[in-house]
Amino acid sequence: MSSVFEPLTNLFKRSSDKERKLRKAVETLLGSKPSNLNVYRLAFMHTSVSKSNTHNGFRDSNERLEYLGDAVLGMVVAEYLFKKYPYKDEGFLTEIRSRIVNRESLNQVARKIGVDKLVEFDSQRRTVLSRTSMYGDALEAFVGAIYLDKGFDFTRKFILKRLLSNHFDIDSVVQSKI
């Protein structure tokens, strides 16, 4: 009799193991327990594995969270630069912000902090997708998820302490030529 239920038991065990791993990874990245694990799960769901929502036909993926995270990330970096360089003009501030939040730098930071290990995507397309902005996009989606889960103040501190100060030498960014 137990052999009939074994596949079902294994399915629940696997999904709970997967959920535990995701919770632990998010907690490690955040430095805090996530309140809404579903929003983080969505942040790491690439469109290549998105599923159609039965209620409205919309495909669940990280794209909307990426949009939100991009806006929050850009705003926090803009505020940081505005305060750090009080006598620099708008053109300078825009240039430095774009060097920090561009696709390549976000892809690099995403890999450094382990976001690349959390992204769910179609493994048949891995080589194509890994050369694109998939990981940087997921990082932006993660920032969007943090914002929804923890609010602006927490997200701002996360960006400043865990991303900017740990992964960018602002003086080098300013000195570098494009």
C-alpha positions in Angstrom: 0.0 0.0 0.0 2.8 2.4 0.8 4.4 1.9 -2.6 1.2 3.4 -4.2 1.7 6.7 -2.3 5.5 6.8 -2.6 5.6 8.9 -5.8 3.2 11.4 -4.2 5.3 11.5 -1.0 8.5 12.0 -3.0 6.9 14.8 -5.0 6.0 16.7 -1.9 9.4 16.0 -0.4 11.2 17.3 -3.5 9.1 20.5 -3.7 9.6 21.2 0.0 13.3 20.6 -0.4 13.3 23.0 -3.3 11.3 25.5 -1.3 13.7 25.2 1.7 16.7 25.8 -0.6 15.1 28.8 -2.2 14.1 30.3 1.2 17.7 29.7 2.5 19.2 31.3 -0.6 17.0 34.3 -0.4 17.6 34.7 3.3 21.3 34.6 2.7 21.1 37.2 -0.1 18.8 39.5 1.9 20.3 39.0 5.3 16.7 38.7 6.5 13.9 36.1 6.3 11.6 36.6 3.3 8.0 37.2 4.2 6.6 36.3 0.7 8.6 33.5 -0.9 6.3 33.4 -3.9 7.4 36.8 -5.1 11.1 35.7 -5.0 10.2 32.5 -6.8 8.7 34.6 -9.5 11.7 36.9 -9.6 13.9 33.9 -10.6 11.5 32.5 -13.2 12.8 33.3 -16.7 10.2 33.7 -19.4 11.5 30.6 -21.1 9.9 28.5 -18.4 6.9 30.8 -17.7 3.5 29.2 -17.4 0.2 30.6 -18.5 -2.0 31.7 -15.6 -5.3 29.9 -15.8 -7.3 32.9 -14.6 -6.3 35.5 -17.2 -4.0 33.8 -19.7 -1.1 36.0 -18.6 2.3 34.2 -18.6 3.9 34.3 -15.1 7.6 35.3 -15.4 10.0 37.7 -13.8 9.5 40.4 -16.5 7.1 42.6 -14.5 9.3 42.4 -11.4 12.3 43.2 -13.6 10.5 46.4 -14.7 9.9 47.4 -11.1 13.3 46.5 -9.9 15.0 48.5 -12.7 13.1 51.6 -11.6 13.9 51.1 -7.9 17.6 50.3 -8.6 17.9 53.3 -11.0 16.3 55.6 -8.4 18.5 54.5 -5.5 21.7 54.7 -7.5 20.6 58.2 -8.8 20.0 59.4 -5.3 23.3 58.0 -4.1 25.3 59.7 -6.9 23.3 62.9 -6.4 24.4 63.1 -2.8 28.0 61.8 -3.4 28.7 64.4 -6.2 26.8 67.6 -5.2 28.7 69.7 -7.7 28.5 67.5 -10.7 26.0 68.1 -13.5 23.2 66.0 -14.8 25.2 64.6 -17.7 27.9 63.3 -15.4 25.4 61.8 -13.0 23.5 60.1 -15.8 26.7 58.7 -17.3 28.0 57.2 -14.0 24.5 55.8 -13.2 24.4 54.1 -16.6 27.8 52.6 -16.1 26.6 51.1 -12.8 23.2 49.7 -13.9 24.1 48.6 -17.4 23.4 45.0 -18.5 27.0 43.8 -18.3 27.7 45.1 -14.8 24.3 43.8 -13.5 25.1 40.4 -15.1 28.5 40.4 -13.3 27.0 41.3 -9.9 24.3 38.7 -10.4 26.9 36.0 -10.9 29.0 37.2 -8.0 26.1 37.0 -5.5 24.8 33.7 -6.9 21.6 34.8 -8.6 22.7 32.8 -11.7 22.3 29.6 -9.5 18.7 30.5 -8.7 17.3 31.4 -12.1 14.9 28.9 -13.6 15.1 28.7 -17.4 14.8 26.3 -20.3 18.0 24.3 -20.1 17.8 23.6 -23.9 18.5 27.2 -24.5 21.2 27.7 -21.7 24.1 28.7 -24.0 22.0 31.4 -25.8 20.4 32.7 -22.6 23.6 32.7 -20.5 25.1 35.1 -23.0 22.2 37.6 -22.8 21.1 39.7 -19.9 19.2 36.9 -18.2 21.1 37.1 -14.9 21.1 40.9 -14.8 17.4 40.9 -15.5 16.9 38.4 -12.7 18.8 40.7 -10.4 16.5 43.5 -11.3 13.5 41.3 -10.7 15.0 40.3 -7.3 15.2 44.0 -6.4 11.6 44.3 -7.4 10.7 41.4 -5.3 12.6 42.8 -2.3 10.7 46.1 -2.8 7.3 44.3 -2.8 8.2 42.1 0.2 10.2 44.4 2.4 9.4 48.0 1.3 11.5 50.8 0.0 13.7 51.5 3.0 14.9 47.9 3.3 15.4 47.7 -0.5 17.4 51.0 -0.5 19.7 49.7 2.2 20.1 46.3 0.4 21.1 48.1 -2.8 23.5 50.5 -1.1 25.1 47.9 1.3 24.9 44.6 -0.5 25.3 45.7 -4.2 26.9 49.1 -4.5 29.4 49.1 -1.7 30.3 45.4 -2.1 30.6 45.2 -5.9 31.4 48.6 -7.3 34.4 50.8 -6.8 32.7 54.1 -7.6 35.9 56.0 -8.0 37.1 53.4 -10.6 33.7 53.7 -12.3 34.1 57.4 -12.5 37.7 57.2 -13.8 37.1 54.5 -16.4 36.5 55.3 -20.0 33.8 53.7 -22.0 
